[in-house]
């Protein structure tokens, strides 16, 4: 119980700039997750997957 109260107090006392930074970082991270992988990266992953399975995709 005291630990939860301590955490709420820390959050309340956190300067507004830190909250703004937190929100911006979360927004940028979420946007990055929604982006598609570049074709070249997808091709490299496929090659690695084939190699791991004993295939050859050159």
Secondary structure, 3 states (H helix, E strand, C coil): CHHHHHHHHHHHHCCHHHHHHHHHHHHHHHHHHHCCCCHHHHHHHHHHHHHHCCCCCC
